[in-house]
Protein backbone atom coordinates (compact mmCIF):
# COMPACT_ATOMS: atom_id res chain seq x y z
CA UNK A 1 0.00 0.00 0.00
CA UNK A 2 1.50 3.40 -0.96
CA UNK A 3 2.70 5.58 1.87
CA UNK A 4 1.36 9.08 2.47
CA UNK A 5 4.77 10.44 1.40
CA UNK A 6 4.66 8.47 -1.86
CA UNK A 7 1.14 9.68 -2.61
CA UNK A 8 2.22 13.24 -1.90
CA UNK A 9 5.22 12.92 -4.22
CA UNK A 10 3.01 11.51 -6.96
CA UNK A 11 0.56 14.39 -6.58
CA UNK A 12 3.35 16.92 -6.76
CA UNK A 13 4.75 15.31 -9.90
CA UNK A 14 1.34 15.52 -11.57
CA UNK A 15 1.02 19.18 -10.63
CA UNK A 16 4.53 19.91 -11.87
CA UNK A 17 4.07 18.20 -15.23
CA UNK A 18 2.15 21.06 -16.92
CA UNK A 19 4.60 23.61 -15.55
CA UNK A 20 7.53 21.65 -16.91
CA UNK A 21 5.78 21.33 -20.26
CA UNK A 22 5.20 25.08 -20.35
CA UNK A 23 8.87 25.76 -19.55
CA UNK A 24 9.98 23.75 -22.61
CA UNK A 25 8.99 26.85 -24.65
CA UNK A 26 9.84 29.67 -24.64
CA UNK A 27 13.33 29.29 -23.24
CA UNK A 28 14.53 32.69 -24.50
CA UNK A 29 13.01 36.05 -25.51
CA UNK A 30 10.61 35.96 -28.46
CA UNK A 31 10.62 38.60 -31.22
CA UNK A 32 7.15 39.76 -32.28
CA UNK A 33 7.41 41.52 -35.64
CA UNK A 34 4.99 44.33 -36.53
CA UNK A 35 4.76 45.49 -40.13
CA UNK A 36 3.88 49.09 -39.33
CA UNK A 37 5.53 52.06 -37.64
CA UNK A 38 5.37 52.58 -33.88
CA UNK A 39 2.42 54.53 -32.50
CA UNK A 40 -0.31 53.24 -34.80
CA UNK A 41 -3.20 51.18 -33.49
CA UNK A 42 -1.72 47.88 -34.75
CA UNK A 43 1.50 48.64 -32.90
CA UNK A 44 -0.36 49.65 -29.73
CA UNK A 45 -2.37 46.41 -29.65
CA UNK A 46 0.76 44.37 -30.45
CA UNK A 47 2.57 45.88 -27.47
CA UNK A 48 -0.38 45.12 -25.20
CA UNK A 49 -0.37 41.50 -26.41
CA UNK A 50 3.40 41.26 -25.95
CA UNK A 51 3.05 42.51 -22.38
CA UNK A 52 0.43 39.85 -21.63
CA UNK A 53 2.44 37.08 -23.29
CA UNK A 54 5.50 38.10 -21.26
CA UNK A 55 3.55 37.83 -18.01
CA UNK A 56 1.82 34.56 -18.92
CA UNK A 57 4.63 32.64 -20.62
CA UNK A 58 7.61 33.67 -18.53
CA UNK A 59 9.84 35.13 -21.26
CA UNK A 60 10.11 38.58 -22.77
CA UNK A 61 8.14 39.14 -25.98
CA UNK A 62 9.96 41.97 -27.73
CA UNK A 63 8.28 44.13 -30.38
CA UNK A 64 10.29 44.67 -33.55
CA UNK A 65 8.80 47.17 -36.03
CA UNK A 66 9.62 46.39 -39.67
CA UNK A 67 7.42 48.84 -41.52
CA UNK A 68 7.10 49.17 -45.26
CA UNK A 69 5.36 47.69 -48.29
CA UNK A 70 1.96 47.66 -46.54
CA UNK A 71 3.23 45.32 -43.85
CA UNK A 72 4.46 42.64 -46.23
CA UNK A 73 8.15 43.04 -45.28
CA UNK A 74 7.50 41.81 -41.74
CA UNK A 75 5.17 39.06 -42.93
CA UNK A 76 7.75 37.80 -45.42
CA UNK A 77 10.45 37.79 -42.73
CA UNK A 78 8.33 35.56 -40.48
CA UNK A 79 7.35 33.34 -43.41
CA UNK A 80 11.08 32.59 -43.81
CA UNK A 81 11.91 32.35 -40.09
CA UNK A 82 12.73 29.08 -38.28
CA UNK A 83 9.69 27.29 -36.88
CA UNK A 84 10.99 27.25 -33.30
CA UNK A 85 8.78 29.96 -31.84
CA UNK A 86 11.60 32.49 -31.55
CA UNK A 87 10.07 34.82 -34.17
CA UNK A 88 6.36 35.57 -34.53
CA UNK A 89 4.26 38.06 -36.48
CA UNK A 90 1.61 40.41 -35.22
CA UNK A 91 -0.24 40.42 -38.51
CA UNK A 92 -2.85 42.67 -40.06
CA UNK A 93 -5.55 42.12 -42.67
CA UNK A 94 -3.59 44.05 -45.32
CA UNK A 95 -0.42 41.87 -45.51
CA UNK A 96 -2.22 38.71 -44.39
CA UNK A 97 -5.22 38.84 -46.75
CA UNK A 98 -5.50 41.90 -49.01
CA UNK A 99 -1.95 41.47 -50.32
CA UNK A 100 -2.75 37.97 -51.61
CA UNK A 101 -5.47 39.45 -53.79
CA UNK A 102 -3.53 42.55 -54.77
CA UNK A 103 0.01 41.47 -55.63
CA UNK A 104 0.81 38.76 -58.18
CA UNK A 105 4.46 38.73 -57.07
CA UNK A 106 3.90 38.47 -53.31
CA UNK A 107 6.96 36.58 -51.96
CA UNK A 108 4.88 34.49 -49.54
CA UNK A 109 1.48 32.81 -49.45
CA UNK A 110 -0.46 33.95 -46.35
CA UNK A 111 -2.19 30.57 -46.01
CA UNK A 112 0.73 28.29 -46.88
CA UNK A 113 3.72 30.18 -45.50
CA UNK A 114 2.35 31.45 -42.17
CA UNK A 115 0.74 29.62 -39.27
CA UNK A 116 -2.39 31.43 -38.00
CA UNK A 117 -2.40 31.27 -34.20
CA UNK A 118 -4.92 33.70 -32.74
CA UNK A 119 -7.03 36.51 -34.10
CA UNK A 120 -6.94 39.25 -31.47
CA UNK A 121 -9.32 41.98 -32.60
CA UNK A 122 -11.58 43.17 -35.38
CA UNK A 123 -11.59 46.88 -36.12
CA UNK A 124 -14.84 48.25 -37.62
CA UNK A 125 -14.85 51.06 -40.18
CA UNK A 126 -17.18 53.99 -40.77
CA UNK A 127 -18.24 55.95 -43.86
CA UNK A 128 -17.49 59.60 -43.09
CA UNK A 129 -17.51 62.99 -44.80
CA UNK A 130 -15.98 66.31 -43.69
CA UNK A 131 -18.04 68.29 -41.20
CA UNK A 132 -18.62 71.00 -43.82
CA UNK A 133 -19.81 68.51 -46.45
CA UNK A 134 -23.21 69.21 -48.04
CA UNK A 135 -23.97 65.48 -47.89
CA UNK A 136 -25.82 64.52 -44.73
CA UNK A 137 -26.82 60.99 -45.77
CA UNK A 138 -25.27 58.21 -47.82
CA UNK A 139 -28.16 58.53 -50.28
CA UNK A 140 -27.28 62.19 -50.93
CA UNK A 141 -23.62 61.26 -51.46
CA UNK A 142 -24.51 58.49 -53.92
CA UNK A 143 -26.98 60.73 -55.76
CA UNK A 144 -24.23 63.31 -56.30
CA UNK A 145 -21.90 60.58 -57.59
CA UNK A 146 -24.55 59.40 -60.05
CA UNK A 147 -25.18 62.92 -61.26
CA UNK A 148 -21.47 63.66 -61.80
CA UNK A 149 -19.49 60.44 -62.42
CA UNK A 150 -16.00 60.70 -60.93
CA UNK A 151 -16.67 64.03 -59.20
CA UNK A 152 -16.90 62.49 -55.71
CA UNK A 153 -13.43 61.68 -54.36
CA UNK A 154 -12.32 59.48 -51.50
CA UNK A 155 -9.07 59.28 -49.58
CA UNK A 156 -7.24 56.16 -48.46
CA UNK A 157 -4.02 55.20 -46.70
CA UNK A 158 -2.72 53.80 -49.99
CA UNK A 159 -3.48 51.65 -52.99
CA UNK A 160 -4.84 48.29 -51.87
CA UNK A 161 -5.59 49.46 -48.33
CA UNK A 162 -8.81 48.36 -46.62
CA UNK A 163 -10.10 51.93 -47.05
CA UNK A 164 -9.45 51.78 -50.80
CA UNK A 165 -11.19 48.46 -51.26
CA UNK A 166 -14.15 49.37 -49.04
CA UNK A 167 -14.85 52.58 -50.97
CA UNK A 168 -14.37 50.70 -54.24
CA UNK A 169 -16.86 48.07 -53.13
CA UNK A 170 -19.40 50.73 -52.18
CA UNK A 171 -19.00 52.24 -55.67
CA UNK A 172 -19.61 48.80 -57.20
CA UNK A 173 -22.67 48.11 -55.07
CA UNK A 174 -24.16 51.57 -55.69
CA UNK A 175 -23.35 51.60 -59.40
CA UNK A 176 -21.34 54.82 -59.28
CA UNK A 177 -17.82 56.02 -60.03
CA UNK A 178 -15.66 57.60 -57.33
CA UNK A 179 -12.19 59.11 -57.77
CA UNK A 180 -9.55 57.51 -55.56
CA UNK A 181 -6.96 59.78 -53.93
CA UNK A 182 -4.33 57.54 -52.26
CA UNK A 183 -1.96 58.82 -49.59
CA UNK A 184 1.13 57.47 -47.87
CA UNK A 185 -0.65 56.53 -44.67
CA UNK A 186 -3.78 57.45 -42.73
CA UNK A 187 -2.53 60.73 -41.20
CA UNK A 188 -2.21 62.74 -44.44
CA UNK A 189 -5.41 61.14 -45.76
CA UNK A 190 -7.26 62.33 -42.64
CA UNK A 191 -5.77 65.82 -42.88
CA UNK A 192 -7.07 66.32 -46.41
CA UNK A 193 -10.45 64.82 -45.54
CA UNK A 194 -10.90 67.23 -42.63
CA UNK A 195 -9.84 70.13 -44.86
CA UNK A 196 -12.46 69.14 -47.45
CA UNK A 197 -9.94 68.43 -50.20
CA UNK A 198 -11.56 65.01 -50.62
CA UNK A 199 -15.24 64.19 -50.19
CA UNK A 200 -15.35 60.99 -48.17
CA UNK A 201 -13.60 57.90 -46.90
CA UNK A 202 -14.26 54.63 -45.07
CA UNK A 203 -11.78 54.31 -42.22
CA UNK A 204 -11.33 52.66 -38.84
CA UNK A 205 -13.21 53.74 -35.76
CA UNK A 206 -10.02 54.42 -33.76
CA UNK A 207 -9.10 57.19 -36.22
CA UNK A 208 -12.65 58.41 -36.80
CA UNK A 209 -14.15 58.51 -33.29
CA UNK A 210 -12.01 61.42 -31.99
CA UNK A 211 -12.69 63.40 -35.18
CA UNK A 212 -16.43 62.77 -34.86
CA UNK A 213 -16.37 63.90 -31.22
CA UNK A 214 -14.41 67.03 -32.16
CA UNK A 215 -16.94 67.85 -34.89
CA UNK A 216 -14.38 67.55 -37.70
CA UNK A 217 -16.10 64.74 -39.64
CA UNK A 218 -19.65 63.37 -39.89
CA UNK A 219 -20.45 59.67 -39.92
CA UNK A 220 -22.99 58.54 -42.50
CA UNK A 221 -22.97 54.76 -42.00
CA UNK A 222 -21.33 51.87 -40.25
CA UNK A 223 -19.21 50.01 -42.78
CA UNK A 224 -19.71 46.65 -41.07
CA UNK A 225 -22.47 44.05 -41.35
CA UNK A 226 -23.53 44.65 -37.76
CA UNK A 227 -24.06 48.00 -36.08
CA UNK A 228 -21.13 49.29 -34.05
CA UNK A 229 -21.66 49.27 -30.28
CA UNK A 230 -20.13 52.74 -29.87
CA UNK A 231 -22.65 54.17 -32.35
CA UNK A 232 -25.76 51.98 -31.98
CA UNK A 233 -28.03 54.40 -33.87
CA UNK A 234 -25.75 54.54 -36.91
CA UNK A 235 -27.23 52.24 -39.55
CA UNK A 236 -25.02 49.97 -41.67
CA UNK A 237 -24.46 50.32 -45.40
CA UNK A 238 -26.30 47.02 -45.77
CA UNK A 239 -29.31 48.40 -43.88
CA UNK A 240 -29.20 51.43 -46.16
CA UNK A 241 -29.55 49.17 -49.20
CA UNK A 242 -25.96 48.83 -50.48
CA UNK A 243 -25.51 45.09 -50.05
CA UNK A 244 -23.09 43.05 -47.96
CA UNK A 245 -20.27 45.49 -47.32
CA UNK A 246 -18.13 44.49 -44.36
CA UNK A 247 -15.45 47.16 -44.04
CA UNK A 248 -13.14 46.21 -41.23
CA UNK A 249 -9.55 45.36 -40.53
CA UNK A 250 -8.23 42.81 -38.07
CA UNK A 251 -5.05 41.85 -36.27
CA UNK A 252 -3.69 38.60 -34.93
CA UNK A 253 -0.70 36.45 -34.03
CA UNK A 254 1.04 34.27 -36.64
CA UNK A 255 4.05 31.98 -36.69
CA UNK A 256 6.31 30.66 -39.44
CA UNK A 257 5.15 27.65 -41.46
CA UNK A 258 5.32 24.39 -39.54
CA UNK A 259 5.13 26.00 -36.10
CA UNK A 260 4.78 23.04 -33.70
CA UNK A 261 1.27 22.34 -32.42
CA UNK A 262 2.33 22.64 -28.79
CA UNK A 263 3.60 26.19 -29.38
CA UNK A 264 0.43 27.11 -31.25
CA UNK A 265 -1.60 25.75 -28.35
CA UNK A 266 0.44 27.64 -25.73
CA UNK A 267 0.09 30.90 -27.65
CA UNK A 268 -3.65 30.35 -28.24
CA UNK A 269 -4.31 29.60 -24.58
CA UNK A 270 -2.27 32.62 -23.52
CA UNK A 271 -4.23 34.78 -25.99
CA UNK A 272 -7.49 33.59 -24.40
CA UNK A 273 -6.15 34.58 -20.98
CA UNK A 274 -4.79 37.88 -22.26
CA UNK A 275 -8.20 38.91 -23.59
CA UNK A 276 -9.56 38.71 -20.03
CA UNK A 277 -6.99 41.17 -18.68
CA UNK A 278 -8.48 44.60 -17.85
CA UNK A 279 -5.49 46.35 -19.45
CA UNK A 280 -6.08 44.48 -22.71
CA UNK A 281 -9.79 45.21 -22.65
CA UNK A 282 -9.09 48.92 -22.10
CA UNK A 283 -6.76 49.05 -25.10
CA UNK A 284 -9.35 47.49 -27.39
CA UNK A 285 -12.19 49.59 -26.03
CA UNK A 286 -10.19 52.80 -26.46
CA UNK A 287 -9.82 52.07 -30.16
CA UNK A 288 -13.38 50.83 -30.64
CA UNK A 289 -12.18 47.35 -31.55
CA UNK A 290 -13.99 44.09 -30.88
CA UNK A 291 -12.19 41.17 -29.24
CA UNK A 292 -11.90 38.17 -31.58
CA UNK A 293 -11.99 34.49 -30.64
CA UNK A 294 -10.84 32.72 -33.82
CA UNK A 295 -7.92 30.41 -33.09
CA UNK A 296 -5.81 28.01 -35.16
CA UNK A 297 -7.70 26.39 -38.03
CA UNK A 298 -10.79 28.55 -37.52
CA UNK A 299 -8.55 31.59 -37.99
CA UNK A 300 -7.01 30.03 -41.12
CA UNK A 301 -10.47 29.36 -42.60
CA UNK A 302 -11.49 32.96 -41.93
CA UNK A 303 -8.38 34.26 -43.73
CA UNK A 304 -9.20 32.07 -46.73
CA UNK A 305 -12.66 33.63 -46.92
CA UNK A 306 -11.14 37.11 -46.58
CA UNK A 307 -8.71 36.50 -49.45
CA UNK A 308 -11.53 35.26 -51.69
CA UNK A 309 -13.62 38.30 -50.77
CA UNK A 310 -10.85 40.71 -51.69
CA UNK A 311 -10.13 38.84 -54.93
CA UNK A 312 -13.79 39.22 -55.90
CA UNK A 313 -13.60 42.98 -55.34
CA UNK A 314 -10.32 43.43 -57.16
CA UNK A 315 -11.35 41.12 -60.00
CA UNK A 316 -14.33 43.25 -60.94
CA UNK A 317 -12.15 45.64 -62.90
CA UNK A 318 -13.66 48.84 -61.52
CA UNK A 319 -10.92 49.54 -59.01
CA UNK A 320 -7.84 51.12 -60.56
CA UNK A 321 -4.61 49.84 -59.01
Secondary structure, 3 states (H helix, E strand, C coil): CCCHHHHHHHHHHHHHHHHHHHHCCCCCCEEEEECCCCCCHHHHHHHHHHHHHHHHHCCCEEEEECCCHHHHHHHHHHHCCCCCCCEEEEEEHHHHHHHHHHCCCCCCCCCCCEEEEEEEEEEEEEEEEECCCCCCCHHHHHHHHHHCCCCCEEEECCCCCHHHHHHHHHHHHHCCCCEEEECCCHHHHHHHHHCCCCCEEEEEHHHHHHHHHCCCEEEEEECCCCCCHHHCCCCECCCCCCCCCCCEEEEEEEEECCCCHHHHHHHHHHHHHHCCCHHHHHHHHHCCCEECCCEHHHHHHHHHHHHHHHHHHHCCCCCCC
